[in-house]
Amino acid sequence: MADAKDWRRAFAIQAKADLTVRDVLCLRPEVEECQQFHYLQMACEKLVKAHLFTQADVPKYVFTRHAVVAKHLPRIVGEYYRRWKRKPLPHAMMRRMKALSREIELLAPAVKDAGRKQQNCEYPWEGPQRIVRCPAMDRCTSINLNRDYEGRLLLQLLPEIVGELCDSD
């Protein structure tokens, strides 16, 4: 099996590619918002998995779970914020970053919040009164990355974090 460095780099490169596609989609007004969120969710998941491969003990679930963003992304962002600003992410901002990370995680169709959430950014689902809906018909999330500081911070730091993970050895 390939070593952790190879897996880290591959996940980081793919996360970078996903972020690039998201950026391109954001420039196209005819593209449904769900597509932008789909690539954001995938980029965040791969970024987290790349970062997990920097640890001495890589969790076994790294290849099988989609629900990794909420647990790990806030800590990763906090680490990079600390290095960038030379101070920790304030507690209130960290709480909001955790909530934002959970919302991003819930965009994955495999993460259904114990069956309470069918909406996702990729596949159709059955809504109330057995009406079939899809992300292109309904807003798949209430996330507004440009409204809140944490969203803007995340969008600013993601390329930096991914770039560092791509380049580190």
C-alpha positions as CSV (number, residue, x, y, z in Angstrom):
1,M,0.0,0.0,0.0
2,A,1.1,3.6,-0.7
3,D,2.5,5.5,2.2
4,A,0.7,8.3,4.1
5,K,2.6,11.1,2.3
6,D,1.3,9.8,-1.1
7,W,-2.3,9.6,0.2
8,R,-2.1,13.1,1.8
9,R,-0.8,14.7,-1.4
10,A,-3.4,12.9,-3.6
11,F,-6.3,14.0,-1.3
12,A,-4.9,17.5,-1.2
13,I,-4.5,17.8,-5.0
14,Q,-8.0,16.6,-5.5
15,A,-9.3,19.0,-2.9
16,K,-7.5,21.8,-4.8
17,A,-9.2,20.7,-8.0
18,D,-12.6,20.7,-6.4
19,L,-12.0,24.2,-5.0
20,T,-11.0,25.4,-8.5
21,V,-14.2,24.0,-10.0
22,R,-16.2,25.6,-7.3
23,D,-14.6,29.0,-8.0
24,V,-15.3,28.6,-11.7
25,L,-18.9,27.7,-11.0
26,C,-19.4,30.7,-8.7
27,L,-18.6,33.0,-11.7
28,R,-21.4,31.5,-13.8
29,P,-24.8,32.9,-12.8
30,E,-26.7,30.2,-14.7
31,V,-25.1,27.4,-12.6
32,E,-27.3,26.2,-9.7
33,E,-26.0,27.0,-6.3
34,C,-26.2,23.4,-5.3
35,Q,-23.3,22.6,-7.7
36,Q,-21.1,25.2,-6.0
37,F,-21.9,23.6,-2.6
38,H,-21.3,20.1,-4.0
39,Y,-17.8,21.0,-4.8
40,L,-17.3,22.9,-1.6
41,Q,-18.4,19.9,0.4
42,M,-16.2,17.5,-1.5
43,A,-13.2,19.9,-1.2
44,C,-13.6,20.2,2.5
45,E,-14.0,16.4,3.0
46,K,-10.8,15.7,1.0
47,L,-8.9,18.5,2.7
48,V,-9.8,16.9,6.1
49,K,-8.7,13.5,4.8
50,A,-5.4,14.9,3.5
51,H,-4.8,16.5,6.9
52,L,-5.5,13.2,8.7
53,F,-2.7,11.7,6.7
54,T,-0.3,14.2,8.4
55,Q,-0.9,12.5,11.8
56,A,1.2,9.6,13.1
57,D,-1.8,7.4,13.6
58,V,-4.2,7.8,10.6
59,P,-7.7,6.8,11.5
60,K,-9.0,3.7,9.7
61,Y,-12.2,5.4,8.7
62,V,-10.4,7.8,6.4
63,F,-11.3,5.8,3.3
64,T,-14.9,4.9,4.3
65,R,-16.5,7.8,6.1
66,H,-18.0,11.0,4.6
67,A,-18.8,12.4,8.1
68,V,-15.4,13.9,8.9
69,V,-15.8,17.6,8.2
70,A,-17.6,18.6,11.4
71,K,-15.2,16.9,13.6
72,H,-11.9,18.0,12.0
73,L,-12.3,21.1,9.9
74,P,-12.8,23.6,12.7
75,R,-9.6,22.4,14.4
76,I,-7.7,22.6,11.1
77,V,-9.0,26.1,10.4
78,G,-8.1,27.0,14.0
79,E,-4.5,25.8,13.6
80,Y,-4.0,27.8,10.4
81,Y,-5.7,30.9,11.8
82,R,-3.4,30.7,14.8
83,R,-0.3,30.6,12.5
84,W,-1.7,33.4,10.3
85,K,-2.9,35.8,13.0
86,R,-0.6,34.6,15.8
87,K,-3.5,34.3,18.1
88,P,-6.2,31.6,18.6
89,L,-9.6,31.8,16.8
90,P,-11.9,33.5,19.4
91,H,-14.2,31.0,21.1
92,A,-17.4,32.5,19.7
93,M,-16.0,32.3,16.2
94,M,-14.8,28.7,16.8
95,R,-18.4,27.8,17.8
96,R,-19.7,29.3,14.6
97,M,-17.0,27.6,12.6
98,K,-18.1,24.3,14.1
99,A,-21.7,24.9,13.2
100,L,-20.7,25.9,9.6
101,S,-18.5,22.8,9.3
102,R,-21.5,20.6,10.4
103,E,-23.7,22.3,7.8
104,I,-21.1,21.6,5.1
105,E,-20.8,18.0,6.2
106,L,-24.6,17.6,6.0
107,L,-24.4,18.6,2.3
108,A,-23.1,15.1,1.6
109,P,-25.9,12.7,0.6
110,A,-24.4,9.9,2.8
111,V,-24.7,12.1,5.9
112,K,-28.3,12.3,6.9
113,D,-28.2,13.4,10.5
114,A,-29.6,10.1,11.8
115,G,-32.3,10.2,9.1
116,R,-33.6,13.7,10.0
117,K,-32.1,15.4,6.9
118,Q,-32.8,14.2,3.4
119,Q,-31.8,17.4,1.6
120,N,-28.3,17.3,0.1
121,C,-26.5,19.1,-2.7
122,E,-26.3,16.1,-5.1
123,Y,-29.3,13.7,-5.2
124,P,-33.1,14.0,-5.3
125,W,-35.0,13.1,-2.1
126,E,-38.6,12.6,-1.0
127,G,-39.9,15.6,0.9
128,P,-43.2,16.2,2.7
129,Q,-46.4,14.8,1.2
130,R,-44.2,12.4,-0.8
131,I,-43.1,15.1,-3.2
132,V,-39.8,14.3,-4.8
133,R,-37.4,17.3,-4.7
134,C,-33.8,17.8,-5.9
135,P,-31.1,20.3,-5.1
136,A,-31.6,22.2,-8.3
137,M,-35.3,22.8,-7.3
138,D,-34.8,23.5,-3.6
139,R,-32.1,25.4,-1.8
140,C,-30.0,22.6,-0.4
141,T,-28.7,24.6,2.6
142,S,-29.1,27.8,4.5
143,I,-25.3,28.5,4.4
144,N,-24.4,31.9,3.2
145,L,-20.6,32.0,3.0
146,N,-20.4,35.6,2.1
147,R,-22.7,36.9,4.8
148,D,-20.8,35.7,7.9
149,Y,-17.2,36.3,8.8
150,E,-16.6,32.6,9.4
151,G,-17.8,31.8,5.9
152,R,-15.5,34.4,4.3
153,L,-12.6,33.2,6.5
154,L,-13.2,29.6,5.5
155,L,-13.2,30.6,1.8
156,Q,-10.0,32.6,2.3
157,L,-8.2,29.8,4.2
158,L,-9.2,26.8,2.2
159,P,-6.9,27.4,-0.7
160,E,-4.0,28.2,1.6
161,I,-4.5,25.0,3.7
162,V,-4.9,22.9,0.6
163,G,-1.9,24.5,-1.1
164,E,0.2,23.8,2.0
165,L,-0.9,20.2,2.1
166,C,-0.1,19.7,-1.6
167,D,3.4,21.1,-1.2
168,S,4.4,19.6,2.2
169,D,6.6,16.6,2.5
